[in-house]
Amino acid sequence: MSDLVSSIRERYLHTLDKIAIAARSVGREPESVKLVVVTKTQPIEVVKAAIDAGVLFLGENYAEEGVMKLQSLREFSAVEWHMIGHVQSRKAQLVAENFNFLHSLDGLKLAKRLDRFCGEANRSLPVLLEFNVGGEDSKSGWSASDESNWYTLLDELAEITALPNLKVHGLMTMPPLGQTAELSRPYFQKLRGLQKYLAVKFPQVDFGELSMGTSTDYEIAVQEGATLVRVGTAIVGSRQYKTEA
């Protein structure tokens, strides 16, 4: 085993251990949480090393970069590729045709484009609905910081849940960045509250998944009900920042 694979595996297992401790602290089974290792902007050799280290779920933020990686690593068929970043409408076809899971569905227009491309490709796409629970202008997702306005979301969400080729599985959020992990807790609690609200309004839909928590606050997220945590830096190291054209 190479030094790179060995070091990633050590950090990966350490993160899984911390997830297990956090889960058990609130009476949850550790197996109820999936660890999505975020490999955005990481070179292909790091992604392959993560797979060799035992990683099962990989998260990418940029459609073209992610597709290049997954097409280069198609022989690793047991790996699930998760799109976790904002999806531009013009990149919808790439996501619809290639990824196994989308965390960041944030609008009806995008949903309809994804649904159409999935239909043309004869596949369905599991998706999470992204909500902005912190009220930040810089964040994507439906505005959900004010609980008294949640009812305004229902008509649009009803259209999305009726699309034949998208399968809604739950919710996702990215809370405001705080100085401590504990500051994220009320935002995770709000998303869980929204999950319960939508489950009542749409009893035919499975809203069981909650994607929340990153390298800085995933243990708090697990305590508040996360079923998917997105951890990159703590496992594969620092990355180069970029924006997609």
Residue pairs with C-beta under 8 A, 6 or more apart in sequence:
1 9
1 52
2 49
2 52
4 45
4 46
4 49
5 49
5 52
5 53
6 53
8 46
8 49
8 50
8 53
8 55
8 235
8 236
9 53
9 54
11 234
11 235
11 236
12 35
12 37
12 50
12 53
12 54
12 55
12 235
13 54
15 35
15 218
15 231
15 234
15 235
16 30
16 35
18 218
18 219
19 30
19 33
19 35
19 218
19 219
19 222
19 229
20 30
21 219
22 218
22 219
22 220
22 222
22 223
23 29
23 30
23 32
23 33
23 222
23 223
24 30
25 223
26 222
26 223
28 222
32 227
33 222
33 226
33 227
33 228
33 229
34 56
34 57
34 227
34 228
34 229
35 55
35 57
35 229
35 231
36 57
36 58
36 59
36 82
36 84
36 211
36 228
36 229
36 230
36 231
37 50
37 55
37 57
37 58
37 59
37 231
37 232
37 235
37 236
38 58
38 59
38 60
38 61
38 84
38 214
38 230
38 231
38 232
38 233
38 236
39 46
39 47
39 50
39 58
39 59
39 60
39 69
39 232
39 236
40 59
40 60
40 61
40 62
40 65
40 66
40 85
40 232
40 239
41 61
41 62
41 65
41 239
41 240
41 241
41 242
42 232
42 236
42 239
44 69
44 72
44 73
46 236
46 237
47 58
47 69
47 73
48 73
50 58
50 235
50 236
51 58
51 73
51 76
51 79
55 79
55 235
56 78
56 79
56 80
57 79
57 80
57 82
57 228
58 69
58 79
58 80
58 81
58 82
59 82
59 83
59 84
59 103
59 230
59 232
60 66
60 69
60 70
60 81
60 82
60 83
60 84
60 85
60 99
61 83
61 84
61 85
61 86
62 85
62 242
62 244
63 83
63 87
63 88
63 91
63 94
63 95
63 244
64 91
64 94
64 244
65 244
66 81
66 83
66 98
66 99
67 94
67 98
69 81
70 81
70 98
70 99
71 98
73 79
80 100
80 101
81 98
81 99
81 100
81 101
82 99
82 100
82 101
82 102
82 103
82 228
83 95
83 99
83 101
83 102
83 103
83 104
84 103
84 104
84 172
84 211
84 230
85 104
86 104
86 106
86 140
87 95
87 102
87 104
87 105
87 106
87 110
87 114
88 244
89 109
89 110
89 113
91 244
92 110
92 113
92 114
92 117
93 113
93 117
95 102
95 114
95 125
96 113
96 114
96 117
96 118
96 121
96 123
96 125
97 117
97 118
97 121
97 123
99 125
100 126
101 125
101 126
101 127
101 128
102 114
102 125
102 126
102 127
102 128
103 127
103 128
103 130
103 172
103 211
103 228
103 230
104 128
104 130
104 140
104 141
104 172
105 111
105 114
105 127
105 128
105 129
105 130
105 160
105 166
106 129
106 130
106 140
106 141
106 142
107 142
108 156
108 159
108 160
111 127
111 159
111 160
111 163
111 166
112 163
114 125
114 127
114 165
114 166
115 163
115 164
115 165
115 166
116 165
118 124
118 125
118 165
118 166
119 164
119 165
123 165
124 165
124 166
124 167
125 165
125 166
125 167
126 167
126 169
127 166
127 167
127 168
127 169
128 168
128 169
128 170
128 171
128 172
128 209
128 211
128 228
129 142
129 157
129 160
129 168
129 170
129 171
129 172
130 140
130 141
130 142
130 171
130 172
130 173
131 141
131 142
131 143
131 144
131 171
131 172
131 173
131 191
131 194
132 139
132 140
132 141
132 142
132 143
132 144
132 145
132 173
133 144
133 145
133 173
133 175
133 187
133 190
133 191
133 194
134 145
134 173
134 175
134 176
134 187
135 143
135 145
135 146
136 176
139 174
141 172
141 173
141 174
142 153
142 156
143 149
144 150
144 153
144 190
144 191
144 194
145 190
147 190
147 193
147 194
150 194
150 197
154 201
157 198
157 202
158 202
160 166
160 168
161 168
161 202
161 204
161 205
168 205
168 206
168 207
169 206
169 207
169 208
169 209
170 195
170 206
170 207
170 208
170 209
170 210
170 211
170 227
171 191
171 194
171 195
171 198
171 207
171 209
171 210
171 211
172 210
172 211
172 212
172 228
173 187
173 188
173 191
173 211
173 212
174 212
174 214
175 183
175 184
175 187
175 188
175 212
175 217
176 183
176 184
176 187
177 216
178 184
178 217
181 216
181 217
181 219
181 220
182 220
184 213
184 216
184 217
184 220
184 221
185 220
185 223
185 224
187 212
188 212
188 213
188 220
188 221
188 224
188 225
188 226
189 224
191 210
191 212
192 210
192 224
192 225
195 207
195 210
195 225
198 205
198 207
199 205
199 207
208 227
209 227
209 228
210 225
210 226
210 227
210 228
211 226
211 227
211 228
211 229
211 230
212 221
212 224
212 226
212 228
212 229
213 219
213 220
213 221
213 222
213 226
213 229
213 230
213 231
214 229
214 230
214 231
214 232
215 231
215 232
215 233
215 234
215 235
218 226
218 229
218 230
218 231
221 229
222 229
232 239
233 239
